[in-house]
Amino acid sequence: MLCGAGNSRRRFALAPLPNSLTASSLSRLISFYVLALRWTGIVKLAPRGEEVSVAYTQWALLHLLLITLVPFTTMLIGRYPTLAPAVWFYAGNTIAFALVTLHMVTLSEYRSSEQRMIEDRIRLGMLIAASFAAILISLAQPKWALLSLLLNSLDGSVR
């Protein structure tokens, strides 16, 4: 019975987390707002040849929001490395910003080359696949799940 009690305590260790991170979440939201204002200001000052569409700007702001969450998800996985929900938040955020970036590559009016676009898509696809692998591994062995992100080192051999 003692072993079971320890497991249930460990399993629900994330329950008090939202209350303790409310101030942190608010500061991240404010940081994103300031970052978004700064970024849109820089874009408005860009020379005429570097304008972007409204759709691209909206997706870029979503991307910045997701990137703003990276320190939070990193802290979460650092504090609770053996809990599957921590892995899900980290990998889920990684998947989300990779998908947004993939869409931004498609929307981009500036293309350095077709080869570069293909390489970007492969690199982002590898990141998405590695993150999904982390989620699947976390269902059985959460403490080893993030090792799947090492699959990103294979993207050079895939290209």
Secondary structure, DSSP 4 states (H G I P E B T S, - for coil): -HHHHHHHHHHTTTTTHHHHTHHHHHHHHHHHHHHHHHHHHHHHTS-GGG---HHHHHHHHHHHHHHHTHHHHHHHHHH-TT-HHHHHHHHHHHHHHHHHHHHHHHH-S--S-HHHHHHHHHHHHHHHHHHHHHHHHHTT-GGGGGGGGGGGGGHHHH-
